[in-house]
Amino acid sequence: MIKKIAGLLTVFGLLTAPAQEESDYYKITDIPIPKDIVFEVTCIETLPGNRIAAGSRRGDIYIIENVYDDDTTNDKWTLFASGIHEPLGLSYYKGWLWCTQRPEVTRMKDVDGDGRADIFECISDDWGIDGNYHEYAFGTKHDKEGNIWIVLCLTGSGGAASDFRGWCVRVTEDGKMIPTTSGIRSPGGIGFDHQGEVFYSDNQGLWNGTSSVKHLKKGSFQGNPTGNKYYDLTDAIGPKIVEPRTGSRIILERERVKELVPPPINLPHNIMGKSPSGIFPDTSNGKFGPFKNQTFVNDQSFSMISRMFMEEVNGVYQGAAFVFRKGFGSGNVPGVQAENGSVFIGGTNRGWGSIGKKVGALERLDWTGKVPFEVHEMRIKPDGFEITFTKKADKASVEDLASYKVKANTWVYQKGYGSPEVDIVEPKIESVKIAADGMSAYIKLDKIYKGHTYSFDFAGIKSAEGKSLLHPNAYYTVNEVLGEVHIYDAELGDLSKNAKPKKKKK
């Protein structure tokens, strides 16, 4: 009788399964900062012997032992170095700990075995600083060629008062600095994908309509022309580029400024955070769950991580962003994955402030072994998008057009600060077809506009088990299309080859 009543209640929607929580799938473990230390974590590196190195905005670097288990009473913190000027990058390479700090790349080593660095060597200090608070320098681990990639913030977020501000440079292991890309504004982090391609996060502001993750292609222009005067200091990447026009769109300026690389991932402001920061890939081969080889980006203000699926289309990177995990203790800055799949996250609530209220935090994120129902990948097709799932989906809900909401927009590309969403369109979903195995679906649209970011709400999709998607929203940035080219401007209308554009209003 009890089973019969429960069955009837389920049928009538009165008895439902408990709501899914992010913590069911990914667990956050706090690594307590000793009470006598004020520590705002701005860089992390994994070390041999299940140890990590962590640096603080305030200039200290600690070696921390026993951080892979849940017993926090046996954590051991040893001061490795102090007096570092705002470290924002660590790399353990050839037996040395290399640090990107505000004025230079330094390498350090403990020779006598007491746990504290004895040797400090300046590898390169060939970029400029003038004491402005905003002249951050974010650095990567070493790449396959032995280089550290460094993104240099502008002076005061809108000027360039020191050499190579607004640039990405590479520093070789023997100390040569190589100017690599221009056009940077206000990075919050830099890192690799699983193939070793380099990406950085740039915050909304001048020439950045919304925050984004950008691809650091050698010789490219990333969008902000403030630092372009430093082309006169180098012949490493060719002549000075054509200046972009303010008030335009990135898709239109790409035709004029051939070096301009559009952001692979646009992050709608105040929706997907507002201060993206550290970038890291999942290279654990399944130890971190079902998102093998995907890339993740932190957000300092929202104390969260977003997941990015990127693909290369016509030689240009683009893809979709999804919320991944919220609820961290401070404002997420660095993220580093260990060989066992654990991800170490560091944070500070300086600057924007953060949802996480701690001044600083060091945390570990682990997969629980349970697979959430999520959109796994999202690829562009000639007339729509193909999405895959982490689990088998329910055919009826996937093919019901009422399960979807979609809009598309872009942002003004301008020297002013940020931009509202503009050129908004509501694409028509013509059909959705699920694959026979229930693990993917093809969404056919009437048009795909090049240069727009597509915001999908998949709230109606259910798994074969009747569960909703843990994160139903996806934001796909379309830089290139595989079918007919459509470009939309709110004043001019459809600018595709066969369309008749409106006359621009005077």
C-alpha positions as CSV (number, residue, x, y, z in Angstrom):
1,M,0.0,0.0,0.0
2,I,2.8,2.4,0.9
3,K,4.6,1.8,-2.4
4,K,1.3,2.4,-4.3
5,I,0.7,5.7,-2.5
6,A,4.3,6.8,-3.2
7,G,3.8,5.9,-6.9
8,L,0.7,8.0,-7.1
9,L,2.3,10.9,-5.4
10,T,5.2,10.8,-7.9
11,V,2.8,10.7,-10.9
12,F,1.0,13.8,-9.6
13,G,4.2,15.6,-8.9
14,L,3.7,15.7,-5.1
15,L,6.7,13.6,-4.2
16,T,10.0,14.5,-6.0
17,A,13.6,13.5,-5.7
18,P,15.8,15.8,-3.6
19,A,17.3,18.7,-5.5
20,Q,20.9,18.2,-6.8
21,E,23.6,20.2,-5.2
22,E,27.1,21.0,-6.7
23,S,28.6,19.5,-3.5
24,D,27.1,16.1,-4.4
25,Y,29.7,15.9,-7.2
26,Y,32.5,18.2,-6.3
27,K,33.6,18.7,-2.7
28,I,35.4,21.8,-1.4
29,T,37.9,21.2,1.5
30,D,39.2,24.2,3.4
31,I,43.0,24.1,4.1
32,P,43.1,26.3,7.1
33,I,45.6,29.2,7.1
34,P,47.5,29.4,10.4
35,K,46.1,32.0,12.7
36,D,49.3,33.9,13.0
37,I,49.6,34.4,9.2
38,V,47.7,36.9,7.1
39,F,47.7,35.1,3.7
40,E,45.9,36.1,0.5
41,V,46.6,33.4,-2.0
42,T,47.6,34.6,-5.4
43,C,49.7,31.8,-6.8
44,I,50.0,28.0,-6.3
45,E,52.3,25.3,-7.6
46,T,52.4,21.5,-6.9
47,L,55.7,20.1,-5.7
48,P,57.1,16.6,-5.4
49,G,56.3,14.7,-2.2
50,N,52.6,15.7,-2.2
51,R,53.5,19.2,-1.2
52,I,52.4,22.5,-2.7
53,A,53.9,26.0,-2.8
54,A,51.5,29.0,-2.2
55,G,52.3,32.7,-2.5
56,S,50.4,35.6,-1.0
57,R,49.7,39.0,-2.4
58,R,51.6,40.3,0.7
59,G,54.8,38.8,-0.4
60,D,55.3,35.5,1.4
61,I,55.7,32.0,-0.2
62,Y,55.0,28.9,2.0
63,I,55.7,25.2,1.3
64,I,52.7,23.3,2.7
65,E,52.7,19.6,3.4
66,N,49.9,17.0,4.0
67,V,47.3,18.9,2.1
68,Y,45.8,16.0,0.1
69,D,43.9,14.5,2.9
70,D,40.9,15.7,5.0
71,D,42.9,15.8,8.3
72,T,43.8,19.4,8.6
73,T,45.5,18.9,12.0
74,N,48.7,17.5,10.3
75,D,49.1,20.3,7.7
76,K,52.6,21.8,8.0
77,W,53.4,25.3,6.7
78,T,57.0,26.3,6.2
79,L,58.0,29.9,5.2
80,F,60.1,29.4,2.0
81,A,60.6,33.1,1.0
82,S,59.4,36.6,2.1
83,G,59.7,40.1,0.7
84,I,58.4,39.0,-2.8
85,H,56.6,41.9,-4.6
86,E,53.1,40.6,-5.2
87,P,53.7,37.1,-6.6
88,L,51.2,36.1,-9.3
89,G,52.8,33.0,-10.8
90,L,54.8,30.0,-9.6
91,S,56.5,27.2,-11.6
92,Y,58.5,24.3,-10.3
93,Y,61.1,23.7,-13.1
94,K,64.4,21.9,-13.1
95,G,64.7,21.8,-9.3
96,W,64.0,25.5,-8.8
97,L,60.8,27.4,-7.8
98,W,60.3,30.2,-10.3
99,C,58.1,33.2,-9.4
100,T,56.6,35.9,-11.5
101,Q,56.4,38.9,-9.3
102,R,55.5,42.5,-10.1
103,P,59.0,43.6,-11.3
104,E,60.7,40.4,-12.4
105,V,60.9,36.7,-12.8
106,T,62.9,35.2,-10.0
107,R,64.1,31.7,-9.4
108,M,64.7,30.3,-5.8
109,K,66.2,27.3,-4.3
110,D,66.7,25.8,-0.8
111,V,70.3,24.6,-0.8
112,D,70.9,23.7,2.9
113,G,67.7,21.8,3.3
114,D,66.2,23.9,6.1
115,G,63.0,24.6,4.1
116,R,63.9,28.2,3.3
117,A,65.2,29.5,0.0
118,D,68.9,30.4,0.1
119,I,69.5,31.5,-3.5
120,F,67.4,34.2,-5.3
121,E,68.3,34.9,-9.0
122,C,66.7,37.5,-11.1
123,I,66.0,35.9,-14.5
124,S,64.4,38.9,-16.2
125,D,63.2,42.4,-15.3
126,D,63.0,43.8,-18.7
127,W,59.5,45.3,-18.5
128,G,58.6,48.6,-16.8
129,I,56.9,49.4,-13.4
130,D,56.2,52.8,-11.9
131,G,54.6,51.9,-8.6
132,N,51.0,52.2,-9.8
133,Y,48.8,49.7,-7.9
134,H,47.4,48.3,-11.2
135,E,50.6,47.2,-12.8
136,Y,50.1,43.5,-12.1
137,A,52.2,40.8,-13.8
138,F,50.6,37.3,-14.1
139,G,52.8,34.4,-15.1
140,T,52.4,30.8,-16.2
141,K,54.3,27.6,-15.5
142,H,57.0,26.9,-18.0
143,D,55.7,25.8,-21.4
144,K,57.0,23.0,-23.5
145,E,59.9,25.2,-24.8
146,G,60.9,26.3,-21.3
147,N,59.2,29.8,-21.5
148,I,57.1,31.6,-18.9
149,W,54.3,33.6,-20.4
150,I,53.5,36.9,-18.6
151,V,50.6,39.3,-19.1
152,L,51.2,42.8,-18.0
153,C,48.3,45.0,-16.8
154,L,48.0,48.5,-18.0
155,T,48.9,51.4,-15.7
156,G,45.8,52.5,-13.6
157,S,43.7,50.2,-15.9
158,G,43.5,52.8,-18.6
159,G,47.0,54.0,-19.3
160,A,50.5,52.7,-20.3
161,A,53.2,54.6,-18.3
162,S,55.8,51.8,-18.2
163,D,57.4,49.7,-21.0
164,F,55.3,46.9,-22.4
165,R,52.3,47.6,-20.2
166,G,49.3,46.1,-22.1
167,W,51.4,43.3,-23.5
168,C,52.1,39.6,-23.1
169,V,55.8,38.7,-23.0
170,R,57.7,35.4,-22.8
171,V,60.7,34.9,-20.6
172,T,63.1,32.2,-21.6
173,E,64.8,30.1,-19.0
174,D,68.1,31.9,-19.8
175,G,66.5,35.3,-19.2
176,K,65.6,36.7,-22.6
177,M,62.3,38.6,-22.7
178,I,60.3,38.2,-25.9
179,P,57.4,40.6,-26.6
180,T,54.7,38.3,-27.9
181,T,51.2,40.0,-28.2
182,S,49.7,43.4,-27.7
183,G,46.2,44.6,-26.8
184,I,45.9,43.5,-23.2
185,R,43.9,45.6,-20.6
186,S,43.4,44.1,-17.1
187,P,44.2,40.4,-16.8
188,G,43.2,38.3,-13.8
189,G,45.0,35.2,-14.7
190,I,46.8,33.2,-17.4
191,G,47.2,29.5,-18.1
192,F,47.3,26.6,-20.6
193,D,44.7,24.3,-22.1
194,H,45.4,20.6,-22.3
195,Q,47.4,21.0,-25.5
196,G,49.6,23.8,-24.2
197,E,47.8,26.7,-25.9
198,V,47.9,29.8,-23.8
199,F,44.8,31.7,-22.7
200,Y,44.3,34.6,-20.3
201,S,41.3,36.3,-18.7
202,D,40.6,40.0,-19.3
203,N,38.2,42.0,-17.3
204,Q,35.4,44.2,-18.6
205,G,36.5,47.8,-19.2
206,L,38.1,50.0,-21.9
207,W,37.7,48.2,-25.2
208,N,36.2,45.2,-23.4
209,G,32.5,45.2,-23.6
210,T,32.3,42.2,-21.2
211,S,34.8,40.0,-19.5
212,S,36.3,37.3,-21.5
213,V,38.9,34.6,-22.0
214,K,41.3,35.3,-24.8
215,H,43.8,33.2,-26.8
216,L,47.4,34.4,-26.7
217,K,48.5,33.7,-30.3
218,K,52.0,34.9,-31.1
219,G,51.9,38.2,-32.9
220,S,48.2,38.8,-32.2
221,F,46.4,41.9,-31.0
222,Q,44.0,41.3,-28.1
223,G,41.8,44.3,-28.5
224,N,43.0,47.2,-26.3
225,P,45.3,49.7,-28.3
226,T,46.6,51.6,-25.2
227,G,49.9,49.9,-25.2
228,N,50.5,49.9,-28.9
229,K,53.1,52.6,-28.6
230,Y,55.5,50.0,-27.4
231,Y,55.7,48.5,-30.9
232,D,58.5,51.1,-31.3
233,L,60.6,49.1,-28.7
234,T,60.6,45.8,-30.5
235,D,60.8,44.1,-33.8
236,A,59.8,40.7,-32.4
237,I,56.3,40.7,-33.8
238,G,56.3,43.0,-36.8
239,P,55.2,46.6,-37.5
240,K,52.6,48.5,-35.4
241,I,49.0,47.5,-36.2
242,V,46.2,49.5,-37.6
243,E,44.2,51.2,-34.8
244,P,40.7,49.9,-34.2
245,R,37.7,52.2,-34.5
246,T,35.8,53.0,-31.3
247,G,32.0,52.3,-31.3
248,S,32.3,49.4,-33.8
249,R,32.0,45.7,-33.3
250,I,34.8,43.1,-33.0
251,I,33.4,41.2,-35.9
252,L,33.7,44.3,-38.1
253,E,37.1,45.4,-36.9
254,R,38.6,42.0,-37.6
255,E,38.3,42.9,-41.3
256,R,40.4,46.0,-40.7
257,V,42.8,44.9,-38.0
258,K,44.1,41.5,-39.3
259,E,46.0,40.7,-36.1
260,L,42.9,41.1,-33.9
261,V,42.0,37.7,-32.3
262,P,38.4,37.6,-31.0
263,P,37.8,36.2,-27.5
264,P,37.1,32.5,-27.6
265,I,34.8,32.8,-24.6
266,N,32.7,35.9,-23.7
267,L,31.4,35.9,-20.1
268,P,28.2,38.0,-19.8
269,H,28.9,40.5,-17.1
270,N,27.3,39.9,-13.7
271,I,25.9,36.6,-15.0
272,M,29.1,34.6,-15.4
273,G,31.0,36.6,-12.8
274,K,32.6,40.0,-13.2
275,S,36.3,39.4,-12.6
276,P,37.6,36.3,-14.3
277,S,41.0,35.2,-13.1
278,G,43.1,31.9,-13.0
279,I,42.9,29.4,-15.9
280,F,43.7,25.7,-15.7
281,P,43.0,22.5,-17.7
282,D,41.8,19.1,-16.6
283,T,44.6,16.8,-17.6
284,S,43.9,14.1,-15.0
285,N,42.4,11.6,-17.5
286,G,39.2,11.2,-15.7
287,K,40.3,11.6,-12.1
288,F,38.4,14.9,-11.9
289,G,35.2,13.6,-13.4
290,P,33.8,13.6,-16.9
291,F,35.3,16.8,-18.2
292,K,38.6,15.4,-19.5
293,N,40.7,18.0,-21.4
294,Q,38.3,20.9,-20.8
295,T,39.5,24.2,-19.4
296,F,38.3,26.1,-16.3
297,V,38.4,29.7,-15.3
298,N,38.0,31.2,-11.8
299,D,36.1,34.4,-11.0
300,Q,37.5,36.5,-8.1
301,S,34.3,38.5,-7.5
302,F,31.8,35.7,-7.6
303,S,34.1,33.2,-5.8
304,M,33.4,30.5,-8.4
305,I,34.7,28.4,-11.3
306,S,33.3,28.3,-14.8
307,R,33.9,25.4,-17.2
308,M,34.8,26.1,-20.9
309,F,34.5,23.8,-23.8
310,M,36.5,25.3,-26.7
311,E,36.9,24.2,-30.3
312,E,38.9,25.5,-33.2
313,V,36.8,26.7,-36.2
314,N,38.5,28.0,-39.3
315,G,41.7,28.5,-37.3
316,V,40.0,30.5,-34.6
317,Y,39.1,29.3,-31.0
318,Q,35.5,29.6,-29.8
319,G,33.2,27.7,-27.5
320,A,30.8,27.6,-24.6
321,A,31.0,28.5,-21.0
322,F,29.0,26.9,-18.1
323,V,28.9,27.5,-14.4
324,F,30.8,24.7,-12.7
325,R,31.2,25.3,-8.9
326,K,30.3,28.1,-6.6
327,G,30.7,28.5,-2.8
328,F,34.5,29.2,-2.3
329,G,35.6,31.0,0.8
330,S,37.3,34.0,-0.8
331,G,37.7,35.5,-4.2
332,N,39.2,32.8,-6.5
333,V,42.4,33.8,-8.2
334,P,44.8,30.8,-8.9
335,G,43.8,27.3,-9.8
336,V,46.2,24.3,-10.2
337,Q,45.4,20.7,-10.8
338,A,47.6,18.0,-9.2
339,E,48.4,14.6,-10.7
340,N,45.7,12.8,-8.6
341,G,43.0,15.1,-10.1
342,S,42.7,17.4,-7.0
343,V,42.4,21.1,-7.8
344,F,43.9,23.7,-5.4
345,I,42.2,27.0,-5.4
346,G,43.5,30.2,-3.8
347,G,41.7,33.4,-3.1
348,T,41.7,37.0,-1.9
349,N,38.8,39.4,-1.4
350,R,40.9,42.5,-2.3
351,G,39.9,44.7,-5.2
352,W,36.4,44.1,-6.3
353,G,35.6,42.3,-3.0
354,S,34.1,38.8,-3.3
355,I,31.1,36.8,-2.4
356,G,33.4,34.6,-0.3
357,K,34.0,36.8,2.8
358,K,37.4,35.5,3.9
359,V,40.4,37.9,3.4
360,G,42.2,35.0,1.9
361,A,41.6,31.2,1.4
362,L,43.3,28.1,0.3
363,E,41.0,25.2,-0.7
364,R,41.0,21.9,-2.4
365,L,38.3,20.7,-4.9
366,D,37.8,17.0,-5.4
367,W,35.4,14.9,-7.5
368,T,33.2,12.7,-5.4
369,G,33.0,10.0,-8.0
370,K,29.3,10.8,-8.9
371,V,28.6,12.1,-12.4
372,P,26.3,15.1,-12.7
373,F,23.8,15.4,-15.5
374,E,25.3,18.3,-17.5
375,V,25.8,19.5,-21.1
376,H,29.2,18.0,-21.7
377,E,30.3,19.6,-25.0
378,M,28.7,22.1,-27.4
379,R,29.9,22.4,-31.0
380,I,28.8,24.7,-33.8
381,K,27.3,23.1,-37.0
382,P,26.4,24.7,-40.3
383,D,22.8,25.3,-39.2
384,G,22.9,25.0,-35.4
385,F,24.6,23.4,-32.5
386,E,25.3,19.9,-31.4
387,I,25.2,19.3,-27.6
388,T,26.4,16.2,-25.8
389,F,25.4,15.0,-22.3
390,T,27.3,13.4,-19.5
391,K,24.4,11.0,-19.0
392,K,21.6,9.6,-21.2
393,A,18.9,12.2,-21.8
394,D,15.1,11.8,-22.0
395,K,14.0,11.9,-25.6
396,A,10.6,13.7,-25.1
397,S,12.1,16.6,-23.1
398,V,15.0,17.0,-25.4
399,E,12.9,17.2,-28.6
400,D,10.2,19.5,-27.0
401,L,11.0,23.0,-28.2
402,A,9.4,24.4,-25.0
403,S,12.5,23.0,-23.2
404,Y,14.6,25.8,-24.7
405,K,15.1,29.5,-24.5
406,V,17.8,31.2,-26.6
407,K,18.9,34.7,-27.4
408,A,22.0,36.1,-29.0
409,N,23.8,39.4,-28.6
410,T,27.2,41.2,-28.9
411,W,28.8,44.2,-27.2
412,V,30.0,47.6,-28.4
413,Y,33.8,47.6,-29.1
414,Q,34.7,51.0,-27.8
415,K,37.3,52.9,-25.8
416,G,34.7,53.6,-23.2
417,Y,34.3,51.4,-20.1
418,G,32.3,48.2,-20.9
419,S,29.1,48.0,-22.9
420,P,25.5,46.9,-22.5
421,E,24.4,43.9,-24.5
422,V,23.5,45.1,-28.0
423,D,22.3,43.8,-31.4
424,I,20.0,41.4,-29.5
425,V,18.2,38.8,-31.6
426,E,16.0,35.9,-30.7
427,P,17.0,33.0,-32.9
428,K,14.2,30.6,-34.0
429,I,14.8,26.9,-33.1
430,E,13.4,25.0,-36.0
431,S,13.9,21.5,-34.6
432,V,15.8,19.4,-32.1
433,K,16.7,15.8,-32.8
434,I,18.2,13.5,-30.1
435,A,20.6,10.7,-31.1
436,A,19.6,7.1,-30.8
437,D,21.7,6.6,-27.7
438,G,20.3,9.6,-26.0
439,M,23.8,11.1,-25.4
440,S,23.6,14.0,-27.8
441,A,21.2,16.3,-29.6
442,Y,21.2,18.5,-32.7
443,I,19.6,21.9,-32.3
444,K,18.7,23.4,-35.7
445,L,18.4,27.2,-35.9
446,D,17.1,29.5,-38.6
447,K,20.3,31.6,-38.6
448,I,23.6,31.8,-36.8
449,Y,25.1,35.3,-36.5
450,K,28.8,35.5,-36.7
451,G,30.2,37.7,-33.9
452,H,27.3,37.0,-31.5
453,T,27.3,35.1,-28.2
454,Y,24.4,32.7,-27.9
455,S,22.8,32.3,-24.5
456,F,20.9,29.0,-24.1
457,D,18.6,28.0,-21.3
458,F,18.1,24.3,-21.3
459,A,15.9,24.2,-18.2
460,G,13.4,21.8,-19.7
461,I,15.8,19.0,-20.5
462,K,15.7,16.0,-18.3
463,S,17.9,12.9,-18.0
464,A,16.6,9.5,-18.6
465,E,16.4,9.3,-14.8
466,G,14.2,12.4,-14.7
467,K,16.7,14.8,-13.3
468,S,17.2,18.4,-14.6
469,L,20.6,19.6,-15.7
470,L,22.7,20.7,-12.8
471,H,23.7,23.8,-14.7
472,P,21.1,24.5,-17.5
473,N,22.7,27.6,-19.0
474,A,25.3,27.8,-21.7
475,Y,27.0,30.8,-23.4
476,Y,28.5,30.0,-26.8
477,T,30.7,32.7,-28.5
478,V,30.5,32.5,-32.3
479,N,33.6,33.9,-33.9
480,E,33.4,31.7,-37.0
481,V,30.5,29.9,-38.7
482,L,30.4,26.7,-40.9
483,G,27.4,27.7,-43.0
484,E,26.1,30.9,-44.6
485,V,27.7,34.1,-43.0
486,H,25.1,36.3,-41.2
487,I,26.2,39.5,-39.4
488,Y,23.6,41.5,-37.5
489,D,23.6,45.2,-36.6
490,A,20.6,46.7,-34.7
491,E,20.7,49.8,-37.0
492,L,21.6,48.1,-40.3
493,G,19.9,44.8,-39.8
494,D,21.1,41.5,-41.4
495,L,24.4,42.2,-43.2
496,S,24.7,38.7,-44.8
497,K,25.7,38.5,-48.4
498,N,22.2,38.1,-49.8
499,A,20.5,40.5,-47.4
500,K,19.6,44.2,-48.2
501,P,20.9,46.2,-45.3
502,K,19.0,49.2,-44.0
503,K,20.4,52.7,-44.4
504,K,22.2,53.8,-41.3
505,K,20.3,56.5,-39.3
506,K,21.9,59.9,-39.3
